Amino acid sequence: MQIDLTQIVVALIGLLATVFTVFVVPYLNQKLDEGKRKKIAFWTKLAVEAAEKIFKEQGMGITKKRYVKSFLESKGFKLDETEIDIAIESAVLEMQNAISGS
């Protein structure tokens, strides 16, 4: 008597593919996104600090924002205006907290 394992192997491959798709792929995507967010936060903070030092005059907010956006694009990040605003505000808040000691 010979047992045909083909159907069992095919079923196991299907099960493993489903588990991989449902659990592993989203986990990897989350980790990659998290890494990208950290890189964006790092480069944004650096660009905001540089813009603050380069453009010291009052009323230079738009120029500073253009500088930060250009800098991020030079690093390969393509962000929309909302994402740029959020990244800049986060970096500025972090800088203010560091200055105030909070």
C-alpha positions as CSV (number, residue, x, y, z in Angstrom):
1,M,0.0,0.0,0.0
2,Q,1.4,3.3,-1.2
3,I,0.4,6.6,0.4
4,D,0.2,9.6,-1.9
5,L,1.5,12.6,-0.1
6,T,1.0,15.1,-3.0
7,Q,-2.3,16.5,-1.8
8,I,-1.0,16.9,1.8
9,V,2.1,18.7,0.5
10,V,0.1,21.0,-1.7
11,A,-2.3,21.7,1.3
12,L,0.7,22.5,3.5
13,I,2.2,24.8,0.9
14,G,-1.1,26.6,0.6
15,L,-1.3,26.9,4.4
16,L,2.2,28.2,4.7
17,A,1.6,30.7,1.8
18,T,-1.5,32.0,3.6
19,V,0.3,32.3,6.9
20,F,3.1,34.2,5.2
21,T,0.8,36.5,3.4
22,V,-1.4,37.2,6.5
23,F,1.3,37.6,9.2
24,V,4.8,37.9,7.8
25,V,4.2,40.4,4.9
26,P,2.3,43.0,7.1
27,Y,4.9,42.6,9.8
28,L,7.8,43.3,7.4
29,N,5.9,46.2,5.8
30,Q,5.4,47.7,9.3
31,K,9.1,47.3,10.1
32,L,10.1,48.9,6.8
33,D,7.7,51.8,7.3
34,E,8.9,52.2,10.9
35,G,12.5,52.4,9.6
36,K,11.6,54.9,6.9
37,R,9.7,57.0,9.5
38,K,12.8,57.1,11.7
39,K,15.0,58.1,8.8
40,I,12.6,60.9,7.8
41,A,12.5,62.1,11.4
42,F,16.3,62.1,11.6
43,W,16.8,64.0,8.4
44,T,14.0,66.4,9.1
45,K,15.4,67.3,12.4
46,L,18.8,67.8,10.9
47,A,17.4,70.0,8.1
48,V,15.2,72.0,10.5
49,E,18.3,72.7,12.7
50,A,20.3,73.8,9.7
51,A,17.4,76.0,8.4
52,E,17.2,77.7,11.8
53,K,20.9,78.5,11.7
54,I,20.9,79.6,8.1
55,F,17.7,81.7,8.1
56,K,17.8,83.5,11.4
57,E,15.6,86.4,10.5
58,Q,11.9,86.6,11.5
59,G,9.3,85.8,8.8
60,M,11.5,83.3,7.0
61,G,9.2,80.3,7.7
62,I,8.3,79.7,4.1
63,T,12.0,79.8,3.1
64,K,12.9,77.4,5.9
65,K,10.1,75.0,4.8
66,R,11.4,75.1,1.2
67,Y,14.9,74.4,2.5
68,V,13.7,71.4,4.5
69,K,11.6,70.0,1.7
70,S,14.5,70.4,-0.8
71,F,16.8,68.7,1.7
72,L,14.5,65.8,2.2
73,E,14.0,65.4,-1.6
74,S,17.8,65.3,-2.0
75,K,17.8,62.4,0.5
76,G,15.2,60.5,-1.7
77,F,12.1,61.2,0.3
78,K,9.0,62.3,-1.6
79,L,6.5,63.7,0.8
80,D,3.3,65.6,0.3
81,E,2.8,69.0,2.0
82,T,0.9,67.5,5.0
83,E,3.6,64.9,5.6
84,I,6.3,67.6,5.4
85,D,4.3,69.9,7.8
86,I,3.9,67.0,10.3
87,A,7.6,66.1,10.1
88,I,8.7,69.7,10.6
89,E,6.4,70.3,13.5
90,S,7.6,67.2,15.2
91,A,11.2,68.2,14.7
92,V,10.6,71.7,16.0
93,L,8.7,70.4,19.0
94,E,11.5,68.0,19.8
95,M,14.0,70.9,19.5
96,Q,11.9,73.1,21.8
97,N,11.6,70.3,24.4
98,A,15.4,69.8,24.3
99,I,15.9,73.5,24.9
100,S,13.4,73.8,27.7
101,G,14.7,70.6,29.3
102,S,11.4,68.7,29.2
